[in-house]
């Protein structure tokens, strides 16, 4: 049955190709949602099946499709787009990091710097693919419903994993694939990597995603999209039966991924949505839950006075930063911050993050912002943060003014950016193609919406 994963990957790719070359450029999202979500699992199963010679070709399907869609968008433009400040900032970030790739800055080779450039800045290409898309041609509800189906499937897989107490990745050839292509040796007690386990004897499950961290972050993206899909123009939240199943699947996913930062962000997304739409019953429920949580923490400290096994140990160790994961984060952060102070113009591309990790020469890490700052310096970090903050501010400004599919996109982008802010402090979230592509495509689509003249005059373009 494992062959289903590479089969879905290939099938979604060919369907997307067919849609794109028929002129339905939004068909790219079929591959992004179904293909890239299970990308690592599909590649590891292909490796297990003896298709390792084909994997380098499969790996570039995503870049080929995005670039092809961007080129088609450019060729079929019927108007000269007006640029927003966010557009200028993103172009500046691309130009700035491109200079870092060209110049011999750092100890990495030119090829390694190019790989690092793609890892850090390819989101710009994805963003402009969405930015140059005409919202009137995009059936947003259709693709958001695809995310609903994906979330239900992810919840079902993680439920089976939890019930059997066995990681899916132990059957897919994950460890061999990662070692062969990325030079990451298996680690931890389960022969996968340390991210698949937590203190207290608990396993962390990844469903069909690359690892539990990606699983948790993908769940945040799914929650934001589910909320946006079922939020009406009058801000009533009315999910269908499938919507409730997806919400249940997302809750299972965030629980069994057992990742602290995304777990907090999961409820932060719900809280921010309740504030935006003035749903006082949700706001009060969150406040009550926080109160109960504080009482539970007080009980833990006064009743036990020391660490205990299980969930109690995880909670206490998280609060006092004594668990290995938290200590590791702090050490990586400190190393990265010291590097940024000593080398404010950056150490060069490939000195931090995934590329550096595969070479065993990582400086800093465990934090998306620091990874950018170490490589591209403080100026690069400030540009990235400016883009991020501007997208949140723009979404907040336009959410009350939009309706229909435009409002759904705006709300999704807002909740995604808010939800990812904390996880970006503890991991390289955008190393996941699925998460990065969905987030930045929708961000580009939002800017396409608000820069259309009719939208600027507060006249809705169209509804689903």
ChimeraX attribute file (.defattr): number of C-alpha atoms within 10 A of each C-alpha:
attribute: neighborCount
match mode: 1-to-1
recipient: residues
	/A:1	4
	/A:2	15
	/A:3	13
	/A:4	11
	/A:5	23
	/A:6	21
	/A:7	14
	/A:8	18
	/A:9	24
	/A:10	18
	/A:11	16
	/A:12	22
	/A:13	25
	/A:14	15
	/A:15	14
	/A:16	23
	/A:17	21
	/A:18	15
	/A:19	16
	/A:20	18
	/A:21	13
	/A:22	10
	/A:23	15
	/A:24	15
	/A:25	26
	/A:26	21
	/A:27	23
	/A:28	23
	/A:29	21
	/A:30	21
	/A:31	24
	/A:32	25
	/A:33	22
	/A:34	22
	/A:35	25
	/A:36	26
	/A:37	25
	/A:38	22
	/A:39	24
	/A:40	24
	/A:41	27
	/A:42	29
	/A:43	26
	/A:44	26
	/A:45	23
	/A:46	24
	/A:47	21
	/A:48	18
	/A:49	13
	/A:50	11
	/A:51	13
	/A:52	18
	/A:53	10
	/A:54	12
	/A:55	16
	/A:56	12
	/A:57	9
	/A:58	18
	/A:59	13
	/A:60	10
	/A:61	17
	/A:62	20
	/A:63	15
	/A:64	11
	/A:65	19
	/A:66	24
	/A:67	14
	/A:68	18
	/A:69	26
	/A:70	21
	/A:71	13
	/A:72	18
	/A:73	20
	/A:74	14
	/A:75	9
	/A:76	11
	/A:77	12
	/A:78	9
	/A:79	6
	/A:80	7
	/A:81	13
	/A:82	11
	/A:83	12
	/A:84	12
	/A:85	10
	/A:86	19
	/A:87	18
	/A:88	12
	/A:89	16
	/A:90	22
	/A:91	15
	/A:92	15
	/A:93	22
	/A:94	20
	/A:95	13
	/A:96	16
	/A:97	24
	/A:98	17
	/A:99	13
	/A:100	21
	/A:101	26
	/A:102	13
	/A:103	12
	/A:104	14
	/A:105	19
	/A:106	16
	/A:107	13
	/A:108	21
	/A:109	14
	/A:110	16
	/A:111	11
	/A:112	18
	/A:113	26
	/A:114	19
	/A:115	16
	/A:116	25
	/A:117	22
	/A:118	17
	/A:119	19
	/A:120	24
	/A:121	18
	/A:122	18
	/A:123	21
	/A:124	19
	/A:125	22
	/A:126	24
	/A:127	26
	/A:128	24
	/A:129	28
	/A:130	27
	/A:131	26
	/A:132	23
	/A:133	25
	/A:134	17
	/A:135	22
	/A:136	14
	/A:137	11
	/A:138	17
	/A:139	14
	/A:140	20
	/A:141	19
	/A:142	12
	/A:143	18
	/A:144	22
	/A:145	18
	/A:146	16
	/A:147	23
	/A:148	25
	/A:149	19
	/A:150	19
	/A:151	27
	/A:152	22
	/A:153	18
	/A:154	25
	/A:155	26
	/A:156	19
	/A:157	20
	/A:158	28
	/A:159	18
	/A:160	14
	/A:161	20
	/A:162	17
	/A:163	9
	/A:164	10
	/A:165	14
	/A:166	16
	/A:167	22
	/A:168	21
	/A:169	25
	/A:170	12
	/A:171	14
	/A:172	24
	/A:173	19
	/A:174	25
	/A:175	19
	/A:176	19
	/A:177	21
	/A:178	20
	/A:179	13
	/A:180	12
	/A:181	12
	/A:182	14
	/A:183	14
	/A:184	18
	/A:185	14
	/A:186	16
	/A:187	13
	/A:188	12
	/A:189	11
	/A:190	15
	/A:191	15
	/A:192	22
	/A:193	17
	/A:194	15
	/A:195	19
	/A:196	23
	/A:197	19
	/A:198	19
	/A:199	15
	/A:200	13
	/A:201	11
	/A:202	15
	/A:203	22
	/A:204	26
	/A:205	32
	/A:206	27
	/A:207	29
	/A:208	25
	/A:209	24
	/A:210	19
	/A:211	23
	/A:212	24
	/A:213	28
	/A:214	27
	/A:215	30
	/A:216	31
	/A:217	30
	/A:218	28
	/A:219	27
	/A:220	31
	/A:221	27
	/A:222	24
	/A:223	28
	/A:224	25
	/A:225	25
	/A:226	24
	/A:227	22
	/A:228	25
	/A:229	28
	/A:230	19
	/A:231	20
	/A:232	17
	/A:233	14
	/A:234	9
	/A:235	16
	/A:236	11
	/A:237	15
	/A:238	13
	/A:239	17
	/A:240	10
	/A:241	9
	/A:242	13
	/A:243	20
	/A:244	15
	/A:245	18
	/A:246	27
	/A:247	22
	/A:248	15
	/A:249	27
	/A:250	28
	/A:251	19
	/A:252	19
	/A:253	30
	/A:254	27
	/A:255	17
	/A:256	22
	/A:257	29
	/A:258	23
	/A:259	21
	/A:260	19
	/A:261	20
	/A:262	28
	/A:263	22
	/A:264	14
	/A:265	22
	/A:266	24
	/A:267	15
	/A:268	18
	/A:269	23
	/A:270	19
	/A:271	19
	/A:272	17
	/A:273	22
	/A:274	18
	/A:275	13
	/A:276	14
	/A:277	14
	/A:278	12
	/A:279	15
	/A:280	12
	/A:281	10
	/A:282	16
	/A:283	17
	/A:284	13
	/A:285	12
	/A:286	17
	/A:287	13
	/A:288	12
	/A:289	12
	/A:290	12
	/A:291	12
	/A:292	12
	/A:293	12
	/A:294	12
	/A:295	11
	/A:296	13
	/A:297	16
	/A:298	11
	/A:299	12
	/A:300	18
	/A:301	13
	/A:302	10
	/A:303	9
	/A:304	10
	/A:305	9
	/A:306	11
	/A:307	14
	/A:308	15
	/A:309	10
	/A:310	13
	/A:311	13
	/A:312	18
	/A:313	17
	/A:314	20
	/A:315	17
	/A:316	18
	/A:317	19
	/A:318	16
	/A:319	12
	/A:320	10
	/A:321	15
	/A:322	13
	/A:323	17
	/A:324	13
	/A:325	18
	/A:326	16
	/A:327	15
	/A:328	16
	/A:329	19
	/A:330	17
	/A:331	15
	/A:332	21
	/A:333	22
	/A:334	15
	/A:335	16
	/A:336	26
	/A:337	19
	/A:338	15
	/A:339	21
	/A:340	22
	/A:341	14
	/A:342	11
	/A:343	17
	/A:344	18
	/A:345	17
	/A:346	24
	/A:347	23
	/A:348	25
	/A:349	36
	/A:350	35
	/A:351	29
	/A:352	29
	/A:353	28
	/A:354	20
	/A:355	21
	/A:356	19
	/A:357	17
	/A:358	18
	/A:359	16
	/A:360	13
	/A:361	14
	/A:362	18
	/A:363	23
	/A:364	29
	/A:365	29
	/A:366	24
	/A:367	23
	/A:368	23
	/A:369	23
	/A:370	31
	/A:371	30
	/A:372	28
	/A:373	29
	/A:374	32
	/A:375	33
	/A:376	30
	/A:377	23
	/A:378	20
	/A:379	16
	/A:380	23
	/A:381	21
	/A:382	15
	/A:383	16
	/A:384	19
	/A:385	13
	/A:386	15
	/A:387	19
	/A:388	17
	/A:389	16
	/A:390	15
	/A:391	22
	/A:392	19
	/A:393	12
	/A:394	17
	/A:395	24
	/A:396	17
	/A:397	12
	/A:398	19
	/A:399	17
	/A:400	16
	/A:401	15
	/A:402	22
	/A:403	21
	/A:404	18
	/A:405	25
	/A:406	27
	/A:407	25
	/A:408	27
	/A:409	26
	/A:410	30
	/A:411	26
	/A:412	27
	/A:413	30
	/A:414	25
	/A:415	27
	/A:416	27
	/A:417	22
	/A:418	21
	/A:419	27
	/A:420	22
	/A:421	18
	/A:422	18
	/A:423	25
	/A:424	19
	/A:425	18
	/A:426	25
	/A:427	22
	/A:428	21
	/A:429	22
	/A:430	20
	/A:431	15
	/A:432	22
	/A:433	20
	/A:434	23
	/A:435	24
	/A:436	18
	/A:437	26
	/A:438	22
	/A:439	21
	/A:440	24
	/A:441	23
	/A:442	21
	/A:443	29
	/A:444	24
	/A:445	24
	/A:446	29
	/A:447	24
	/A:448	23
	/A:449	27
	/A:450	21
	/A:451	16
	/A:452	17
	/A:453	13
	/A:454	12
	/A:455	17
	/A:456	13
	/A:457	10
	/A:458	14
	/A:459	13
	/A:460	17
	/A:461	17
	/A:462	11
	/A:463	14
	/A:464	11
